[in-house]
Amino acid sequence: MTKVLVIGGGIAGYCAALAARRERAEVTVVARAPGATALYAGGMEVVDDLDSILGSPNHPLARLGMDAVGLATELDAAISTLKLALGRGGLSFEGTWRSRGLYADIHGLARPASVIPETVAPGELGGLSGKRVAVIGVPQVGDYDAASTAQALKELHGIEAFAEDISIPELPPAASLTDLYGHRAPSPRARGAAIAYPPGFTNLPPDGFELLASPPSPHGWRLQQAIALGAVSAEVTSIETGRGKVTSARASGRAFRADAFVLATGRYIGGGLRAGRTTTESLFGLGVFHEGLAAASLGTRLQHLKYLDPREEMRMGVMTDRRLRPLLEDGSVPYTNLYAAGSMLGGYDYSGPCGFGVPILTGWLAGRNAARQGQ
């Protein structure tokens, strides 16, 4: 049985573990702390247009060497397995990468998403057309105004929305939205209307749904709690290698040995990349690239680009070959049993329409490749 060690506890590491276990590998996940996954607002954008992605040679999905049909097939498998696993953990999702809807956040603004929590799905803005919507407010909460949200839904989306405040006396003084987490959803006086709740309540009524939220949000907490089950909480501090392979990773005084390793440590929040005058990969010293070129070789040119447009920094990252093995700056593969996945991969805007598509699919494929190591 192949032993696989996944380093990183975000959505990419979780998908890698799912895929490796599906191949009957023995999997251990080591995670230092929640990464950017815990900050998501409640709706997953998976991919935009596959043909457009394939036309961008530095995009992580384009570098896999698959055509649109191959990517679509793998996305179907990865997302269906992910939804099934999360559902077993008590967190049900709806939608596929092929679907796309608009969902209101706590300010009444529309956000696109493809895969959404079951508690959010009834709030798709197109489905609310022609319905009355009661927006639940809580007077004790100071960072959310239901009346403003209802007004935005009416003015921006033509939805017949109105606010209804419901007091929750047991909340602490100067409560915030985070204090609603875990409270049972209150029942409004309004009847015959869909009910929009700020996120965090439990036991929503059949006609109720949750709004999306700015991070950090209960949506992110729930997702991170679900994917963190079974992970070893520790920080990998050193790596042992030999003969072109990784042999073990050391964390909290313990050596984790495996046949293959998946690096899914994220970007700056997760600690996978370290920003500085030159951005570096934290654990292995792997190459960091910008638009296909080694970042270290760009010098002041890259500094100038980052000064003009800070988003350039967010497109930097590790590059991989078709099997998702990370590269050094000279383009060579330093370790034949190391695979990389998730937002640490450069060449795309991870806050954009592929924000979850890259971690899900590269995690899925990296885990499968790791489990098949040596086959």
FENFENUR-V525261 format. One record per residue. N is the residue number from 1. D_LAST is the distance of its C-alpha to the last C-alpha in whole Angstrom. Layout:
n={N & N}
d_last={D_LAST & D_LAST}
This chain:
n={1 & 2 & 3 & 4 & 5 & 6 & 7 & 8 & 9 & 10 & 11 & 12 & 13 & 14 & 15 & 16 & 17 & 18 & 19 & 20 & 21 & 22 & 23 & 24 & 25 & 26 & 27 & 28 & 29 & 30 & 31 & 32 & 33 & 34 & 35 & 36 & 37 & 38 & 39 & 40 & 41 & 42 & 43 & 44 & 45 & 46 & 47 & 48 & 49 & 50 & 51 & 52 & 53 & 54 & 55 & 56 & 57 & 58 & 59 & 60 & 61 & 62 & 63 & 64 & 65 & 66 & 67 & 68 & 69 & 70 & 71 & 72 & 73 & 74 & 75 & 76 & 77 & 78 & 79 & 80 & 81 & 82 & 83 & 84 & 85 & 86 & 87 & 88 & 89 & 90 & 91 & 92 & 93 & 94 & 95 & 96 & 97 & 98 & 99 & 100 & 101 & 102 & 103 & 104 & 105 & 106 & 107 & 108 & 109 & 110 & 111 & 112 & 113 & 114 & 115 & 116 & 117 & 118 & 119 & 120 & 121 & 122 & 123 & 124 & 125 & 126 & 127 & 128 & 129 & 130 & 131 & 132 & 133 & 134 & 135 & 136 & 137 & 138 & 139 & 140 & 141 & 142 & 143 & 144 & 145 & 146 & 147 & 148 & 149 & 150 & 151 & 152 & 153 & 154 & 155 & 156 & 157 & 158 & 159 & 160 & 161 & 162 & 163 & 164 & 165 & 166 & 167 & 168 & 169 & 170 & 171 & 172 & 173 & 174 & 175 & 176 & 177 & 178 & 179 & 180 & 181 & 182 & 183 & 184 & 185 & 186 & 187 & 188 & 189 & 190 & 191 & 192 & 193 & 194 & 195 & 196 & 197 & 198 & 199 & 200 & 201 & 202 & 203 & 204 & 205 & 206 & 207 & 208 & 209 & 210 & 211 & 212 & 213 & 214 & 215 & 216 & 217 & 218 & 219 & 220 & 221 & 222 & 223 & 224 & 225 & 226 & 227 & 228 & 229 & 230 & 231 & 232 & 233 & 234 & 235 & 236 & 237 & 238 & 239 & 240 & 241 & 242 & 243 & 244 & 245 & 246 & 247 & 248 & 249 & 250 & 251 & 252 & 253 & 254 & 255 & 256 & 257 & 258 & 259 & 260 & 261 & 262 & 263 & 264 & 265 & 266 & 267 & 268 & 269 & 270 & 271 & 272 & 273 & 274 & 275 & 276 & 277 & 278 & 279 & 280 & 281 & 282 & 283 & 284 & 285 & 286 & 287 & 288 & 289 & 290 & 291 & 292 & 293 & 294 & 295 & 296 & 297 & 298 & 299 & 300 & 301 & 302 & 303 & 304 & 305 & 306 & 307 & 308 & 309 & 310 & 311 & 312 & 313 & 314 & 315 & 316 & 317 & 318 & 319 & 320 & 321 & 322 & 323 & 324 & 325 & 326 & 327 & 328 & 329 & 330 & 331 & 332 & 333 & 334 & 335 & 336 & 337 & 338 & 339 & 340 & 341 & 342 & 343 & 344 & 345 & 346 & 347 & 348 & 349 & 350 & 351 & 352 & 353 & 354 & 355 & 356 & 357 & 358 & 359 & 360 & 361 & 362 & 363 & 364 & 365 & 366 & 367 & 368 & 369 & 370 & 371 & 372 & 373 & 374 & 375}
d_last={11 & 10 & 13 & 14 & 17 & 19 & 22 & 25 & 26 & 27 & 26 & 23 & 22 & 23 & 21 & 18 & 18 & 19 & 16 & 14 & 16 & 15 & 12 & 13 & 12 & 15 & 17 & 20 & 22 & 25 & 27 & 31 & 33 & 33 & 32 & 33 & 32 & 35 & 37 & 37 & 40 & 39 & 37 & 34 & 34 & 31 & 31 & 34 & 33 & 30 & 32 & 33 & 30 & 29 & 32 & 31 & 29 & 28 & 28 & 24 & 24 & 25 & 22 & 19 & 20 & 21 & 24 & 26 & 25 & 21 & 23 & 25 & 22 & 20 & 23 & 25 & 22 & 22 & 25 & 26 & 23 & 25 & 28 & 28 & 26 & 29 & 32 & 31 & 32 & 35 & 35 & 35 & 34 & 35 & 34 & 31 & 31 & 33 & 36 & 38 & 41 & 44 & 44 & 47 & 47 & 50 & 52 & 52 & 50 & 47 & 43 & 41 & 38 & 35 & 34 & 36 & 37 & 39 & 42 & 42 & 42 & 45 & 47 & 45 & 48 & 49 & 49 & 51 & 54 & 57 & 56 & 58 & 56 & 57 & 56 & 56 & 57 & 58 & 61 & 60 & 57 & 58 & 55 & 55 & 58 & 57 & 60 & 59 & 56 & 58 & 60 & 57 & 55 & 58 & 59 & 56 & 54 & 57 & 56 & 59 & 58 & 61 & 60 & 61 & 61 & 60 & 61 & 59 & 62 & 59 & 57 & 58 & 60 & 59 & 56 & 53 & 51 & 48 & 51 & 50 & 47 & 47 & 50 & 51 & 52 & 56 & 57 & 59 & 63 & 62 & 61 & 60 & 57 & 54 & 53 & 51 & 51 & 50 & 46 & 46 & 48 & 47 & 48 & 48 & 51 & 50 & 51 & 50 & 47 & 46 & 47 & 44 & 45 & 45 & 42 & 42 & 42 & 42 & 39 & 37 & 38 & 37 & 33 & 33 & 34 & 32 & 28 & 29 & 29 & 27 & 26 & 27 & 30 & 30 & 30 & 27 & 29 & 27 & 24 & 23 & 21 & 20 & 18 & 17 & 16 & 17 & 18 & 20 & 23 & 26 & 28 & 32 & 31 & 28 & 25 & 22 & 19 & 15 & 12 & 12 & 15 & 17 & 20 & 23 & 26 & 28 & 31 & 34 & 35 & 32 & 32 & 29 & 31 & 34 & 37 & 40 & 41 & 38 & 35 & 32 & 29 & 30 & 27 & 25 & 27 & 25 & 27 & 29 & 30 & 33 & 33 & 30 & 32 & 32 & 34 & 36 & 37 & 39 & 41 & 44 & 43 & 41 & 44 & 46 & 44 & 43 & 47 & 47 & 45 & 43 & 40 & 39 & 38 & 36 & 34 & 32 & 29 & 26 & 24 & 20 & 18 & 17 & 14 & 16 & 16 & 20 & 22 & 24 & 28 & 27 & 24 & 22 & 19 & 20 & 16 & 13 & 12 & 15 & 15 & 19 & 21 & 24 & 28 & 27 & 26 & 29 & 30 & 31 & 34 & 32 & 36 & 36 & 35 & 31 & 32 & 29 & 27 & 25 & 25 & 24 & 21 & 20 & 19 & 18 & 15 & 15 & 14 & 11 & 10 & 10 & 9 & 5 & 6 & 4 & 0}
